[in-house]
Amino acid sequence: MVLYEYMRLSDPQQWNELCNNGQIITHFASIDCKYSLYGLHKFIVEVELCITTDKIIGKKPFVETHAMEKYLGNFNIN
């Protein structure tokens, strides 16, 4: 599945695809939100969560690497 096909799915189908086939890459916390980064097929999905309740706020799929800049401090490549 490519990003275009994923985006054509309904929202419940997108969540189902992410839960069944996504692989967690890393997490990131800011002052007001937490984020979980998932690898899904050949693209990335960022899930935004409330920092106090862990309730899902939304998700953002992407393929551009510049959207991953905030996660760079979380990767250990040694």
C-alpha positions, -999 to +999 in steps of 0.1 A: +000+000+000+012+035-008+003+067+009-023+076-018-041+043-012-040+048+025-055+083+022-084+070+002-094+047+031-121+058+055-108+071+089-118+038+107-101+018+079-069+040+083-068+033+121-074-004+115-045-005+089-022+014+113-031-009+143-027-041+123+004-032+102+022-002+117+055-006+136+063+019+163+095+038+155+098+063+184+079+087+207+083+125+212+069+147+239+065+185+238+050+208+263+014+203+253+013+171+232+029+137+228+036+120+195+041+085+184+058+078+151+048+046+132+063+031+100+035+018+078+043+002+045+065+028+027+054+059+046+052+073+082+022+080+103+025+105+133-002+100+160-008+130+182-019+124+218-030+146+247-001+148+272-023+144+303-049+119+292-032+100+263-063+105+243-057+104+205-060+139+190-052+130+154-029+114+129-008+127+101+006+104+074+036+116+054+066+106+033+087+137+035+117+134+058+116+170+069+085+163+089+106+139+111+131+166+122+116+169+158+124+131+162+161+133+153+172+136+189+155+103+197+175+082+173+207+065+183+227+055+152+258+043+170 
